[in-house]
Amino acid sequence: MPGEAARRPAKSAQLREHLHALLRERLAPHDRLPTERSLAEEFALSRLTVRRVLDQLELEGQVYRVQGSGTFASEPRIAKSVELTSFSEDMRARGLLPGSLAVAAERVPAGAEIGYALRISPSAEVLHVRRVRTADGEPICLENTYLPSGLVPGELLEALHGSLYEELNNRYGLVPHRAEQTISATVLDQDAAQALRVPPFSPAFLVRRTTFDARGRAIERAESHYRGDRYAYRLTIYRG
């Protein structure tokens, strides 16, 4: 019927608003949503229409599905804008407490890839810092950072549970000015997944960043794996 067809978009929108309200006000992360059948009956919609609404919410990262068990509320994602900030600064800006687990540091030869990124010889020494970064105690990011040893003499290990950029500034007067960064989709191998407390082959963002100071010196090379279920990047794009 023409009248019924005209009403379907409104009912679909009502369902979407209803689910948004549930996720915002009543459901905690990992709580189960009402079944497709119950939602279809409540809103007088077809199961296919309900499934499409849930598909969209899943694409937006608001829900996830478990085969045979239903649809569940996702944990909120931490949105990262494209600014030159540290992990600690990102978390504090969102009202979360940043921290680090399993901090390790050693001085090693740069090697070809890290040496090229830092504009130093492959045989030059770098300080390799490996940290699991947390937000409110939950692992979010596995971070491998490489710093030219000539710029960071002495021990840093005890100070590396907080912001690396703050330590570089306070101890050595190194201030990040700009960075070259790439972001790609990947999955976590067994070691990275174990460090971040998620199943192997879970989706992740691989972020590679080379940071420069105002003098144009490369002061940091970082390769970080962010959990795809808890982290997102926000871009503001202008036309023309």
SULMOPE-V119595 format. One record per residue. N is the residue number from 0. D_CENTER is the distance of its C-alpha to the mean C-alpha in whole Angstrom. Layout:
BEGIN
n->N d_center->D_CENTER
n->N d_center->D_CENTER
END
This chain:
BEGIN
n->0 d_center->47
n->1 d_center->46
n->2 d_center->45
n->3 d_center->43
n->4 d_center->41
n->5 d_center->41
n->6 d_center->39
n->7 d_center->37
n->8 d_center->34
n->9 d_center->35
n->10 d_center->34
n->11 d_center->31
n->12 d_center->30
n->13 d_center->31
n->14 d_center->29
n->15 d_center->26
n->16 d_center->27
n->17 d_center->28
n->18 d_center->25
n->19 d_center->22
n->20 d_center->25
n->21 d_center->24
n->22 d_center->21
n->23 d_center->21
n->24 d_center->24
n->25 d_center->25
n->26 d_center->22
n->27 d_center->20
n->28 d_center->17
n->29 d_center->19
n->30 d_center->22
n->31 d_center->24
n->32 d_center->25
n->33 d_center->28
n->34 d_center->30
n->35 d_center->30
n->36 d_center->34
n->37 d_center->34
n->38 d_center->32
n->39 d_center->34
n->40 d_center->37
n->41 d_center->36
n->42 d_center->35
n->43 d_center->38
n->44 d_center->36
n->45 d_center->36
n->46 d_center->33
n->47 d_center->32
n->48 d_center->31
n->49 d_center->29
n->50 d_center->27
n->51 d_center->26
n->52 d_center->25
n->53 d_center->23
n->54 d_center->22
n->55 d_center->21
n->56 d_center->19
n->57 d_center->17
n->58 d_center->16
n->59 d_center->15
n->60 d_center->12
n->61 d_center->15
n->62 d_center->17
n->63 d_center->17
n->64 d_center->20
n->65 d_center->22
n->66 d_center->25
n->67 d_center->28
n->68 d_center->26
n->69 d_center->25
n->70 d_center->22
n->71 d_center->20
n->72 d_center->18
n->73 d_center->14
n->74 d_center->12
n->75 d_center->11
n->76 d_center->7
n->77 d_center->6
n->78 d_center->7
n->79 d_center->7
n->80 d_center->11
n->81 d_center->12
n->82 d_center->14
n->83 d_center->15
n->84 d_center->14
n->85 d_center->13
n->86 d_center->10
n->87 d_center->13
n->88 d_center->14
n->89 d_center->10
n->90 d_center->11
n->91 d_center->15
n->92 d_center->14
n->93 d_center->13
n->94 d_center->16
n->95 d_center->14
n->96 d_center->15
n->97 d_center->13
n->98 d_center->15
n->99 d_center->15
n->100 d_center->17
n->101 d_center->19
n->102 d_center->19
n->103 d_center->21
n->104 d_center->23
n->105 d_center->26
n->106 d_center->28
n->107 d_center->28
n->108 d_center->29
n->109 d_center->27
n->110 d_center->27
n->111 d_center->28
n->112 d_center->24
n->113 d_center->23
n->114 d_center->26
n->115 d_center->26
n->116 d_center->23
n->117 d_center->24
n->118 d_center->28
n->119 d_center->30
n->120 d_center->32
n->121 d_center->30
n->122 d_center->33
n->123 d_center->31
n->124 d_center->30
n->125 d_center->26
n->126 d_center->24
n->127 d_center->22
n->128 d_center->19
n->129 d_center->17
n->130 d_center->15
n->131 d_center->13
n->132 d_center->11
n->133 d_center->11
n->134 d_center->11
n->135 d_center->14
n->136 d_center->15
n->137 d_center->12
n->138 d_center->10
n->139 d_center->7
n->140 d_center->7
n->141 d_center->10
n->142 d_center->12
n->143 d_center->15
n->144 d_center->17
n->145 d_center->20
n->146 d_center->23
n->147 d_center->26
n->148 d_center->29
n->149 d_center->31
n->150 d_center->29
n->151 d_center->28
n->152 d_center->31
n->153 d_center->31
n->154 d_center->29
n->155 d_center->25
n->156 d_center->24
n->157 d_center->25
n->158 d_center->23
n->159 d_center->20
n->160 d_center->19
n->161 d_center->18
n->162 d_center->17
n->163 d_center->18
n->164 d_center->19
n->165 d_center->21
n->166 d_center->23
n->167 d_center->23
n->168 d_center->25
n->169 d_center->27
n->170 d_center->28
n->171 d_center->29
n->172 d_center->29
n->173 d_center->26
n->174 d_center->24
n->175 d_center->21
n->176 d_center->22
n->177 d_center->20
n->178 d_center->18
n->179 d_center->18
n->180 d_center->15
n->181 d_center->14
n->182 d_center->11
n->183 d_center->12
n->184 d_center->11
n->185 d_center->12
n->186 d_center->13
n->187 d_center->13
n->188 d_center->16
n->189 d_center->18
n->190 d_center->18
n->191 d_center->14
n->192 d_center->14
n->193 d_center->16
n->194 d_center->15
n->195 d_center->12
n->196 d_center->14
n->197 d_center->14
n->198 d_center->16
n->199 d_center->17
n->200 d_center->16
n->201 d_center->13
n->202 d_center->10
n->203 d_center->8
n->204 d_center->7
n->205 d_center->9
n->206 d_center->9
n->207 d_center->13
n->208 d_center->14
n->209 d_center->18
n->210 d_center->19
n->211 d_center->23
n->212 d_center->25
n->213 d_center->27
n->214 d_center->30
n->215 d_center->28
n->216 d_center->27
n->217 d_center->24
n->218 d_center->23
n->219 d_center->20
n->220 d_center->18
n->221 d_center->15
n->222 d_center->13
n->223 d_center->10
n->224 d_center->8
n->225 d_center->4
n->226 d_center->5
n->227 d_center->6
n->228 d_center->8
n->229 d_center->6
n->230 d_center->3
n->231 d_center->5
n->232 d_center->7
n->233 d_center->11
n->234 d_center->14
n->235 d_center->17
n->236 d_center->20
n->237 d_center->24
n->238 d_center->26
n->239 d_center->29
END
